[in-house]
Each structure stands twice: as structure tokens, then as C-alpha cells.
Amino acid sequence: MTDKQAGQSLAPPSAKAQHIAAEVRRRIVDREWRQGDRIPDEADLAVEFGVARATVNKALQLLADEGLLDRKRRAGTRVTINPVRKATISIPIVREQIEQAGMEYGHRVVAQRRSPLPADIAARIGLPEGEQLIHLRAVHYGDGRPYQLEDRWINPRAVPGLEQVDFRQVNANEWLVRNAPYLRAEMAFSAANADAREARLLQTRRGQALLILQRSTWNDAGPITTVRLACHPGYVMNAQN
């Protein structure tokens, strides 16, 4: 491999590769492609998306690194069976994702308050139902258009200095990535139809299928945060804190 090729292989994925990865991920989440299914060849996907085969290769490798695809020479690429056993979690900063895609980043806090944990959230992160955490809802924008809707619970006992942070000035994703390193994380993808509030905040129609990421992180003091991310249809989503 030449120095130029090595530099290209280490370069971050292009916006086109990320877009293809997001669409392939959606098809897996929506079970258009089921566990064990062989997906179309790279050449066919390149024609479908109108890109070079190398771009498709990079997109599929992203999903292989996440554990969603199993790639074998001569055997093709298949949707991984029981992908949770090999999935890894990377938590980039959503602002940087948007800016790397060539868009101007924006952010708006919709609501922030101390609220009692509902039963389902409490069970997810292992805290008592009704315990008071910070509940935050925010929208991330690219070029003024909704990119992602964030519904987050943050545990101030696990994050020193949290009470002094103004999340209207710095988004919670970025602050937590930089200031609250985690020891353990859990992540799950799903799909859901937009309810009235999601449709309004994401500027889409009610009932529109959305790609959902739910993720929780812990440190030695307990759960740090649990977040539900709903992505605007057609936009790219990776795993953000």
C-alpha cells in the first residue's frame, strides 16, 4: 500500500458514504434486510446510489465495524446474526458530524427541567422510579433544517459540575463527550412512527417512519445519561452521546 493509499484509508468517511451507511442501517432496522440475508453486491449498490464502488465499500465497512454486517471475501456481505455480540460504540460530536457534511450547525433546547424518572427509563439505567434527574429535549439543525431530535435524561450525581452548565450555549452531547467519560454503554436501534410532537420538531409528517437510537452510558458513580435520538428522514445518524 502506498503512503497516499494509507492516508485515504485513515480518512474520515465522506458524507456520501455516511448517507449510504444510514440507508443500509435503516433497511436492517426496518427488517427489509433480515439477519442472515445477503445484501446486494457493492457494484449493484454503487449503481443504485450513483457513487463509486469505493464509496460503497467504505459505507459497508462502517456498518461492519458497528457489528451490523458480516463481510467475507467471495461469500459476499450478510446482515449479522445477533449483532449485539460484536457491536462497538463510538460517540462522535453531532456538531462536528453536521459541519463535516458541509452544513452550518444549529441547536435549540426545547425544554429542560428536573423531573422524576418514569418506570421504563428507571429500569433501563438501574435507578429507582421517581428519582429526580435532569430531563432535556433539544433539536440539532443542519443549514437550518432539523437533523436530530434528542430526548435525554442526565444524572447530576454521576457528572460533577453539571449544574453549572448552560445547555443553551453548549449542546449536551458535546459537553458530555468532552467532560463525562464512560466505562460502559448500551445501545439499540429501532424504528418508530413520528408522533405529533416529533413531527412538529423534525418538520415532517405525523406517522413518518423515523430511525431511533437509544443509548445509555455509565461510569463508576452510576448512570451518566440515557438518550433517545430520532433522526430526520434522509439525514445521516451515527452514535452520539
Residue, then its C-alpha position, 0 to 999 in steps of 0.5 A: m500500500t502506498d503512503k497516499q493509499a494509507g492516508q485515504s484509508l485513515a480518512p474520515p468517511s465522506a458524507k456520501a458514504q455516511h448517507i449510504a451507511a444510514e440507508v443500509r442501517r435503516r433497511i436492517v432496522d426496518r427488517e427489509w434486510r433480515q439477519g442472515d440475508r445477503i445484501p446486494d453486491e457493492a457494484d449493484l449498490a454503487v449503481e443504485f446510489g450513483v457513487a463509486r464502488a469505493t464509496v460503497n465499500k467504505a459505507l459497508q465497512l462502517l456498518a461492519d465495524e458497528g457489528l451490523l454486517d458480516r463481510k467475507r471475501r467471495a461469500g459476499t456481505r450478510v446482515t449479522i446474526n445477533p449483532v449485539r455480540k460484536a457491536t462497538i460504540s463510538i460517540p462522535i460530536v453531532r456538531e462536528q458530524i453536521e459541519q463535516a457534511g458541509m452544513e452550518y450547525g444549529h441547536r435549540v433546547v426545547a425544554q429542560r427541567r428536573s423531573p422524576l424518572p418514569a418506570d421504563i427509563a428507571a429500569r433501563i439505567g438501574l435507578p429507582e422510579g421517581e428519582q429526580l434527574i435532569h430531563l432535556r429535549a433539544v433539536h440539532y439543525g443542519d443549514g437550518r433544517p432539523y437533523q436530530l431530535e434528542d430526548r435525554w435524561i442526565n444524572p447530576r450525581a454521576v457528572p460533577g459540575l453539571e449544574q453549572v452548565d448552560f445547555r443553551q450555549v453548549n449542546a449536551n452531547e458535546w459537553l458530555v463527550r468532552n467532560a463525562p467519560y464512560l466505562r460502559a454503554e448500551m445501545a439499540f436501534s429501532a424504528a418508530n412512527a413520528d408522533a405529533r410532537e416529533a413531527r412538529l420538531l423534525q418538520t415532517r409528517r405525523g406517522q413518518a417512519l423515523l430511525i431511533l437510537q437509544r443509548s445509555t452510558w455509565n461510569d463508576a458513580g452510576p448512570i451518566t445519561t440515557v438518550r433517545l435520538a430520532c433522526h430526520p428522514g434522509y439525514v445521516m445518524n451515527a452514535q452520539n452521546 
